[in-house]
Every structure is written in structure tokens, then in C-alpha cells.
Amino acid sequence: MDNIIRPTFGAPRRTAQTDDQRVQVLTQRVYGEANGCRVCLVHDADAPEGDVYKVVVGFLSDDEVSTVAILPATPEGDTDSEIVALAILRTLGMIEARGEPLDSA
């Protein structure tokens, strides 16, 4: 899951993170679970992008998550993160309802 919605549109992509750059995060909000995945919100005040909200998705069987959207930590960013997270959760739920394997999405 390396396609990330970034608040710095038009800026070049950074290089992929290595295992040494993993950080521990605390979940601020859990939106739900579908198709073997959990969708959550993380508030990261120390991110390289500044004070941001991150919508993250991870497998229920794993402790690691992938960031799928980064939004500014503002009231508008909070609203946008809700929209993004619920859209992802709904998509995973639709895939789960069809009975398709996760890798075919």
C-alpha cells in the first residue's frame, strides 16, 4: 500500500521507508473492520509533514499498518479523514460481501 494521498500535491515522492524508520503510533479512532483489515485514525504531531492526521489500514492478523492518507490536523482535516476512512471501510466491506480474495481488489 504505497499509494498515499499527500497534503503536498505536486511534490516528488520520498524514497520508500525502511524497517529502521518504523514508528510506534497510538490509534485515536477505530472506524471498523472488514475483509480482514482494520481502518484507523492516528494523530501524528511529529510527522515530517507537520501536525497531521493519518488514516491507516492494517491486517487484523498483524500489528503493522500502512498509511493511506495524510491530512492536516485541523477541523477540516478531521472531517476529511472521516470521509476517507469510511470510504475505505465501505470498499473493503463491499469486496468482503462479494467473497473475492483481498488480493484481487
DRENTORKOL-3810 file (N, C-alpha, C; in nm, 4 decimals):
REM DRENTORKOL-3810
@n.u->0.0828; n.v->-0.1177; n.w->0.0000; ca.u->0.0000; ca.v->0.0000; ca.w->0.0000; c.u->0.0877; c.v->0.1246; c.w->0.0000
@n.u->0.1511; n.v->0.1532; n.w->-0.1101; ca.u->0.2390; ca.v->0.2692; ca.w->-0.1117; c.u->0.1775; c.v->0.3881; c.w->-0.1838
@n.u->0.0530; n.v->0.3797; n.w->-0.2265; ca.u->-0.0146; ca.v->0.4946; ca.w->-0.2852; c.u->-0.0781; c.v->0.5741; c.w->-0.1717
@n.u->-0.0241; n.v->0.6917; n.w->-0.1464; ca.u->-0.0676; ca.v->0.7717; ca.w->-0.0332; c.u->-0.1202; c.v->0.9053; c.w->-0.0825
@n.u->-0.2331; n.v->0.9482; n.w->-0.0279; ca.u->-0.2836; ca.v->1.0818; ca.w->-0.0555; c.u->-0.2043; c.v->1.1763; c.w->0.0326
@n.u->-0.1310; n.v->1.2708; n.w->-0.0294; ca.u->-0.0426; ca.v->1.3574; ca.w->0.0456; c.u->-0.0946; c.v->1.5014; c.w->0.0453
@n.u->-0.0676; n.v->1.5757; n.w->0.1538; ca.u->-0.1080; ca.v->1.7160; ca.w->0.1555; c.u->-0.0150; c.v->1.8044; c.w->0.0730
@n.u->0.0949; n.v->1.7500; n.w->0.0226; ca.u->0.1903; ca.v->1.8276; ca.w->-0.0575; c.u->0.1797; c.v->1.7850; c.w->-0.2033
@n.u->0.0678; n.v->1.8152; n.w->-0.2650; ca.u->0.0434; ca.v->1.7746; ca.w->-0.4025; c.u->0.1475; c.v->1.8359; c.w->-0.4951
@n.u->0.1949; n.v->1.7579; n.w->-0.5885; ca.u->0.2934; ca.v->1.8042; ca.w->-0.6842; c.u->0.4369; c.v->1.7874; c.w->-0.6381
@n.u->0.4590; n.v->1.7610; n.w->-0.5108; ca.u->0.5947; ca.v->1.7414; ca.w->-0.4605; c.u->0.6416; c.v->1.6014; c.w->-0.4980
@n.u->0.7701; n.v->1.5840; n.w->-0.5229; ca.u->0.8194; ca.v->1.4496; ca.w->-0.5574; c.u->0.8031; c.v->1.3540; c.w->-0.4407
@n.u->0.7855; n.v->1.2270; n.w->-0.4739; ca.u->0.7734; ca.v->1.1238; ca.w->-0.3706; c.u->0.9046; c.v->1.1056; c.w->-0.2982
@n.u->0.8920; n.v->1.0786; n.w->-0.1700; ca.u->1.0116; ca.v->1.0440; ca.w->-0.0925; c.u->1.0459; c.v->0.8993; c.w->-0.1202
@n.u->1.1670; n.v->0.8614; n.w->-0.0871; ca.u->1.2056; ca.v->0.7215; ca.w->-0.1032; c.u->1.1281; c.v->0.6363; c.w->-0.0042
@n.u->1.1131; n.v->0.5108; n.w->-0.0366; ca.u->1.0369; ca.v->0.4191; ca.w->0.0496; c.u->1.1037; c.v->0.4081; c.w->0.1860
@n.u->1.0208; n.v->0.3952; n.w->0.2899; ca.u->1.0742; ca.v->0.3813; ca.w->0.4236; c.u->1.1333; c.v->0.2424; c.w->0.4425
@n.u->1.2392; n.v->0.2378; n.w->0.5193; ca.u->1.2990; ca.v->0.1093; ca.w->0.5533; c.u->1.2475; c.v->0.0666; c.w->0.6894
@n.u->1.2768; n.v->-0.0560; n.w->0.7278; ca.u->1.2326; ca.v->-0.1065; ca.w->0.8567; c.u->1.2858; c.v->-0.0229; c.w->0.9728
@n.u->1.4022; n.v->0.0410; n.w->0.9552; ca.u->1.4608; ca.v->0.1212; ca.w->1.0616; c.u->1.3792; c.v->0.2464; c.w->1.0908
@n.u->1.2921; n.v->0.2870; n.w->0.9979; ca.u->1.2152; ca.v->0.4093; ca.w->1.0148; c.u->1.0745; c.v->0.3827; c.w->1.0675
@n.u->1.0456; n.v->0.2629; n.w->1.1121; ca.u->0.9149; ca.v->0.2333; ca.w->1.1687; c.u->0.8983; c.v->0.3082; c.w->1.2995
@n.u->0.7767; n.v->0.3525; n.w->1.3232; ca.u->0.7480; ca.v->0.4213; ca.w->1.4476; c.u->0.6259; c.v->0.3579; c.w->1.5124
@n.u->0.6183; n.v->0.3703; n.w->1.6416; ca.u->0.5021; ca.v->0.3212; ca.w->1.7142; c.u->0.4001; c.v->0.4346; c.w->1.7193
@n.u->0.2748; n.v->0.4016; n.w->1.6903; ca.u->0.1689; ca.v->0.5020; ca.w->1.6912; c.u->0.0554; c.v->0.4572; c.w->1.7827
@n.u->-0.0181; n.v->0.5539; n.w->1.8339; ca.u->-0.1356; ca.v->0.5261; ca.w->1.9142; c.u->-0.2588; c.v->0.5581; c.w->1.8313
@n.u->-0.3504; n.v->0.4666; n.w->1.8266; ca.u->-0.4721; ca.v->0.4849; ca.w->1.7486; c.u->-0.5639; c.v->0.5824; c.w->1.8202
@n.u->-0.6078; n.v->0.6836; n.w->1.7472; ca.u->-0.7007; ca.v->0.7815; ca.w->1.8027; c.u->-0.8449; c.v->0.7361; c.w->1.7846
@n.u->-0.8725; n.v->0.6725; n.w->1.6704; ca.u->-1.0087; ca.v->0.6307; ca.w->1.6396; c.u->-1.0029; c.v->0.5050; c.w->1.5544
@n.u->-1.0876; n.v->0.4077; n.w->1.5853; ca.u->-1.1016; ca.v->0.2880; ca.w->1.5033; c.u->-1.2343; c.v->0.3011; c.w->1.4297
@n.u->-1.2283; n.v->0.2994; n.w->1.2975; ca.u->-1.3504; ca.v->0.3136; ca.w->1.2170; c.u->-1.4220; c.v->0.1806; c.w->1.1982
@n.u->-1.3477; n.v->0.0725; n.w->1.1967; ca.u->-1.4098; ca.v->-0.0578; ca.w->1.1836; c.u->-1.3182; c.v->-0.1579; c.w->1.1176
@n.u->-1.3755; n.v->-0.2770; n.w->1.0967; ca.u->-1.3013; ca.v->-0.3882; ca.w->1.0385; c.u->-1.3843; c.v->-0.4487; c.w->0.9267
@n.u->-1.3179; n.v->-0.4845; n.w->0.8188; ca.u->-1.3831; ca.v->-0.5522; ca.w->0.7072; c.u->-1.2779; c.v->-0.6239; c.w->0.6246
@n.u->-1.3151; n.v->-0.7387; n.w->0.5723; ca.u->-1.2294; ca.v->-0.8160; ca.w->0.4824; c.u->-1.0908; c.v->-0.8430; c.w->0.5415
@n.u->-1.0862; n.v->-0.8662; n.w->0.6714; ca.u->-0.9594; ca.v->-0.8990; ca.w->0.7365; c.u->-0.8704; c.v->-0.7798; c.w->0.7639
@n.u->-0.9239; n.v->-0.6579; n.w->0.7488; ca.u->-0.8459; ca.v->-0.5361; ca.w->0.7719; c.u->-0.9148; c.v->-0.4465; c.w->0.8739
@n.u->-0.8343; n.v->-0.3634; n.w->0.9389; ca.u->-0.8853; ca.v->-0.2635; ca.w->1.0319; c.u->-0.8467; c.v->-0.1259; c.w->0.9781
@n.u->-0.9425; n.v->-0.0311; n.w->0.9842; ca.u->-0.9195; ca.v->0.1060; ca.w->0.9387; c.u->-0.9216; c.v->0.1967; c.w->1.0612
@n.u->-0.8145; n.v->0.2760; n.w->1.0787; ca.u->-0.7998; ca.v->0.3590; ca.w->1.1985; c.u->-0.7506; c.v->0.4993; c.w->1.1636
@n.u->-0.7603; n.v->0.5878; n.w->1.2638; ca.u->-0.7064; ca.v->0.7228; ca.w->1.2530; c.u->-0.5966; c.v->0.7392; c.w->1.3563
@n.u->-0.4862; n.v->0.7990; n.w->1.3137; ca.u->-0.3728; ca.v->0.8276; ca.w->1.4011; c.u->-0.3459; c.v->0.9770; c.w->1.3948
@n.u->-0.3209; n.v->1.0397; n.w->1.5078; ca.u->-0.2792; ca.v->1.1798; ca.w->1.5118; c.u->-0.1288; c.v->1.1810; c.w->1.5336
@n.u->-0.0563; n.v->1.2414; n.w->1.4406; ca.u->0.0902; ca.v->1.2424; ca.w->1.4468; c.u->0.1388; c.v->1.3870; c.w->1.4446
@n.u->0.1655; n.v->1.4414; n.w->1.5617; ca.u->0.2124; ca.v->1.5798; ca.w->1.5720; c.u->0.3578; c.v->1.5949; c.w->1.5308
@n.u->0.4327; n.v->1.4845; n.w->1.5271; ca.u->0.5764; ca.v->1.4899; ca.w->1.4974; c.u->0.6101; c.v->1.4396; c.w->1.3575
@n.u->0.5132; n.v->1.4303; n.w->1.2698; ca.u->0.5377; ca.v->1.3821; ca.w->1.1336; c.u->0.6239; c.v->1.4821; c.w->1.0565
@n.u->0.6994; n.v->1.4348; n.w->0.9570; ca.u->0.7795; ca.v->1.5264; ca.w->0.8750; c.u->0.6941; c.v->1.6337; c.w->0.8060
@n.u->0.5661; n.v->1.6003; n.w->0.7811; ca.u->0.4756; ca.v->1.6948; ca.w->0.7154; c.u->0.4197; c.v->1.7974; c.w->0.8128
@n.u->0.4439; n.v->1.7797; n.w->0.9410; ca.u->0.3883; ca.v->1.8669; ca.w->1.0444; c.u->0.2816; c.v->1.7930; c.w->1.1225
@n.u->0.1966; n.v->1.8668; n.w->1.1891; ca.u->0.0890; ca.v->1.8104; ca.w->1.2703; c.u->-0.0200; c.v->1.7587; c.w->1.1772
@n.u->-0.0345; n.v->1.6255; n.w->1.1709; ca.u->-0.1261; ca.v->1.5658; ca.w->1.0733; c.u->-0.2090; c.v->1.4535; c.w->1.1338
@n.u->-0.3179; n.v->1.4229; n.w->1.0631; ca.u->-0.3950; ca.v->1.3019; ca.w->1.0865; c.u->-0.3552; c.v->1.2031; c.w->0.9786
@n.u->-0.3447; n.v->1.0765; n.w->1.0158; ca.u->-0.3146; ca.v->0.9721; ca.w->0.9191; c.u->-0.4226; c.v->0.8657; c.w->0.9253
@n.u->-0.4803; n.v->0.8352; n.w->0.8108; ca.u->-0.5715; ca.v->0.7223; ca.w->0.8010; c.u->-0.4838; c.v->0.6029; c.w->0.7697
@n.u->-0.4931; n.v->0.4991; n.w->0.8524; ca.u->-0.4084; ca.v->0.3817; ca.w->0.8363; c.u->-0.4944; c.v->0.2572; c.w->0.8229
@n.u->-0.4406; n.v->0.1600; n.w->0.7493; ca.u->-0.5089; ca.v->0.0322; ca.w->0.7285; c.u->-0.4084; c.v->-0.0781; c.w->0.7565
@n.u->-0.4538; n.v->-0.1812; n.w->0.8275; ca.u->-0.3675; ca.v->-0.2947; ca.w->0.8561; c.u->-0.4473; c.v->-0.4226; c.w->0.8649
@n.u->-0.3800; n.v->-0.5338; n.w->0.8442; ca.u->-0.4438; ca.v->-0.6639; ca.w->0.8574; c.u->-0.4728; c.v->-0.6920; c.w->1.0039
@n.u->-0.5848; n.v->-0.7555; n.w->1.0316; ca.u->-0.6206; ca.v->-0.7906; ca.w->1.1686; c.u->-0.5190; c.v->-0.8853; c.w->1.2302
@n.u->-0.4543; n.v->-0.9647; n.w->1.1475; ca.u->-0.3583; ca.v->-1.0639; ca.w->1.1941; c.u->-0.2194; c.v->-1.0061; c.w->1.2180
@n.u->-0.2019; n.v->-0.8737; n.w->1.1996; ca.u->-0.0701; ca.v->-0.8117; ca.w->1.2061; c.u->-0.0777; c.v->-0.6843; c.w->1.2895
@n.u->0.0329; n.v->-0.6465; n.w->1.3513; ca.u->0.0390; ca.v->-0.5231; ca.w->1.4297; c.u->0.0816; c.v->-0.4035; c.w->1.3452
@n.u->0.1216; n.v->-0.4253; n.w->1.2215; ca.u->0.1689; ca.v->-0.3171; ca.w->1.1369; c.u->0.0545; c.v->-0.2600; c.w->1.0546
@n.u->0.0651; n.v->-0.1299; n.w->1.0257; ca.u->-0.0342; ca.v->-0.0622; ca.w->0.9435; c.u->0.0366; c.v->0.0143; c.w->0.8328
@n.u->-0.0399; n.v->0.0479; n.w->0.7295; ca.u->0.0108; ca.v->0.1310; ca.w->0.6213; c.u->-0.0707; c.v->0.2597; c.w->0.6179
@n.u->-0.0017; n.v->0.3700; n.w->0.6023; ca.u->-0.0695; ca.v->0.4984; ca.w->0.5901; c.u->-0.1266; c.v->0.5102; c.w->0.4497
@n.u->-0.2556; n.v->0.5409; n.w->0.4404; ca.u->-0.3204; ca.v->0.5548; ca.w->0.3099; c.u->-0.3630; c.v->0.6979; c.w->0.2817
@n.u->-0.3647; n.v->0.7837; n.w->0.3834; ca.u->-0.3959; ca.v->0.9248; ca.w->0.3633; c.u->-0.3338; c.v->1.0068; c.w->0.4755
@n.u->-0.2822; n.v->1.1240; n.w->0.4394; ca.u->-0.2249; ca.v->1.2173; ca.w->0.5357; c.u->-0.2978; c.v->1.3494; c.w->0.5174
@n.u->-0.3566; n.v->1.3998; n.w->0.6265; ca.u->-0.4342; ca.v->1.5228; ca.w->0.6207; c.u->-0.3913; c.v->1.6148; c.w->0.7342
@n.u->-0.4031; n.v->1.7456; n.w->0.7152; ca.u->-0.3624; ca.v->1.8374; ca.w->0.8219; c.u->-0.4486; c.v->1.8188; c.w->0.9469
@n.u->-0.3880; n.v->1.8371; n.w->1.0631; ca.u->-0.4598; ca.v->1.8214; ca.w->1.1904; c.u->-0.5382; c.v->1.9490; c.w->1.2203
@n.u->-0.6442; n.v->1.9675; n.w->1.1440; ca.u->-0.7352; ca.v->2.0803; ca.w->1.1586; c.u->-0.8765; c.v->2.0231; c.w->1.1652
@n.u->-0.9754; n.v->2.1027; n.w->1.2006; ca.u->-1.1126; ca.v->2.0509; ca.w->1.1971; c.u->-1.1520; c.v->2.0007; c.w->1.0579
@n.u->-1.1063; n.v->2.0693; n.w->0.9549; ca.u->-1.1352; ca.v->2.0252; ca.w->0.8182; c.u->-1.0644; c.v->1.8945; c.w->0.7870
@n.u->-0.9388; n.v->1.8822; n.w->0.8333; ca.u->-0.8629; ca.v->1.7591; ca.w->0.8131; c.u->-0.9269; c.v->1.6417; c.w->0.8844
@n.u->-0.9839; n.v->1.6679; n.w->1.0022; ca.u->-1.0537; ca.v->1.5638; ca.w->1.0762; c.u->-1.1758; c.v->1.5166; c.w->0.9975
@n.u->-1.2514; n.v->1.6100; n.w->0.9435; ca.u->-1.3688; ca.v->1.5750; ca.w->0.8629; c.u->-1.3275; c.v->1.4967; c.w->0.7392
@n.u->-1.2228; n.v->1.5434; n.w->0.6708; ca.u->-1.1758; ca.v->1.4743; ca.w->0.5508; c.u->-1.1249; c.v->1.3341; c.w->0.5837
@n.u->-1.0582; n.v->1.3188; n.w->0.6976; ca.u->-1.0081; ca.v->1.1861; ca.w->0.7343; c.u->-1.1242; c.v->1.0905; c.w->0.7607
@n.u->-1.2334; n.v->1.1408; n.w->0.8173; ca.u->-1.3530; ca.v->1.0581; ca.w->0.8367; c.u->-1.4063; c.v->1.0085; c.w->0.7026
@n.u->-1.4135; n.v->1.0989; n.w->0.6058; ca.u->-1.4651; ca.v->1.0637; ca.w->0.4732; c.u->-1.3764; c.v->0.9580; c.w->0.4085
@n.u->-1.2449; n.v->0.9781; n.w->0.4134; ca.u->-1.1504; ca.v->0.8835; ca.w->0.3539; c.u->-1.1613; c.v->0.7472; c.w->0.4222
@n.u->-1.1589; n.v->0.7471; n.w->0.5550; ca.u->-1.1618; ca.v->0.6210; ca.w->0.6297; c.u->-1.2905; c.v->0.5438; c.w->0.6043
@n.u->-1.4028; n.v->0.6122; n.w->0.6049; ca.u->-1.5303; ca.v->0.5439; ca.w->0.5827; c.u->-1.5427; c.v->0.4932; c.w->0.4391
@n.u->-1.4851; n.v->0.5653; n.w->0.3438; ca.u->-1.4850; ca.v->0.5175; ca.w->0.2049; c.u->-1.4022; c.v->0.3906; c.w->0.1917
@n.u->-1.2864; n.v->0.3870; n.w->0.2567; ca.u->-1.2017; ca.v->0.2672; ca.w->0.2535; c.u->-1.2729; c.v->0.1505; c.w->0.3206
@n.u->-1.3326; n.v->0.1769; n.w->0.4358; ca.u->-1.4040; ca.v->0.0723; ca.w->0.5082; c.u->-1.5205; c.v->0.0183; c.w->0.4251
@n.u->-1.5945; n.v->0.1061; n.w->0.3594; ca.u->-1.7066; ca.v->0.0631; ca.w->0.2752; c.u->-1.6563; c.v->-0.0204; c.w->0.1577
@n.u->-1.5468; n.v->0.0194; n.w->0.0972; ca.u->-1.4893; ca.v->-0.0559; ca.w->-0.0151; c.u->-1.4470; c.v->-0.1951; c.w->0.0301
@n.u->-1.3783; n.v->-0.2032; n.w->0.1435; ca.u->-1.3387; ca.v->-0.3340; ca.w->0.1954; c.u->-1.4609; c.v->-0.4196; c.w->0.2268
@n.u->-1.5662; n.v->-0.3579; n.w->0.2796; ca.u->-1.6885; ca.v->-0.4307; ca.w->0.3098; c.u->-1.7569; c.v->-0.4837; c.w->0.1849
@n.u->-1.7552; n.v->-0.4050; n.w->0.0775; ca.u->-1.8155; ca.v->-0.4494; ca.w->-0.0484; c.u->-1.7372; c.v->-0.5668; c.w->-0.1073
@n.u->-1.6059; n.v->-0.5597; n.w->-0.1002; ca.u->-1.5226; ca.v->-0.6688; ca.w->-0.1500; c.u->-1.5483; c.v->-0.7945; c.w->-0.0674
@n.u->-1.5580; n.v->-0.7774; n.w->0.0641; ca.u->-1.5848; ca.v->-0.8903; ca.w->0.1528; c.u->-1.7211; c.v->-0.9530; c.w->0.1206
@n.u->-1.8213; n.v->-0.8710; n.w->0.0946; ca.u->-1.9562; ca.v->-0.9210; ca.w->0.0661; c.u->-1.9612; c.v->-1.0016; c.w->-0.0632
@n.u->-1.8765; n.v->-0.9671; n.w->-0.1599; ca.u->-1.8719; ca.v->-1.0408; ca.w->-0.2860; c.u->-1.7955; c.v->-1.1707; c.w->-0.2727
@n.u->-1.7202; n.v->-1.1859; n.w->-0.1655; ca.u->-1.6470; ca.v->-1.3096; ca.w->-0.1429; c.u->-1.5200; c.v->-1.3200; c.w->-0.2246
@n.u->-1.4713; n.v->-1.2080; n.w->-0.2778; ca.u->-1.3479; ca.v->-1.2118; ca.w->-0.3552; c.u->-1.2280; c.v->-1.2082; c.w->-0.2609
@n.u->-1.1199; n.v->-1.2756; n.w->-0.2992; ca.u->-0.9983; ca.v->-1.2668; ca.w->-0.2182; c.u->-0.9468; c.v->-1.1237; c.w->-0.2138
@n.u->-0.8815; n.v->-1.0852; n.w->-0.1051; ca.u->-0.8325; ca.v->-0.9492; ca.w->-0.0862; c.u->-0.7351; c.v->-0.9067; c.w->-0.1958
@n.u->-0.6525; n.v->-0.9990; n.w->-0.2460; ca.u->-0.5520; ca.v->-0.9614; ca.w->-0.3458; c.u->-0.6114; c.v->-0.9345; c.w->-0.4834
@n.u->-0.7414; n.v->-0.9538; n.w->-0.5039; ca.u->-0.7992; ca.v->-0.9292; ca.w->-0.6355; c.u->-0.8615; c.v->-0.7917; c.w->-0.6460
@n.u->-0.8554; n.v->-0.7115; n.w->-0.5396; ca.u->-0.9175; ca.v->-0.5783; ca.w->-0.5408; c.u->-0.8371; c.v->-0.4815; c.w->-0.6228
END
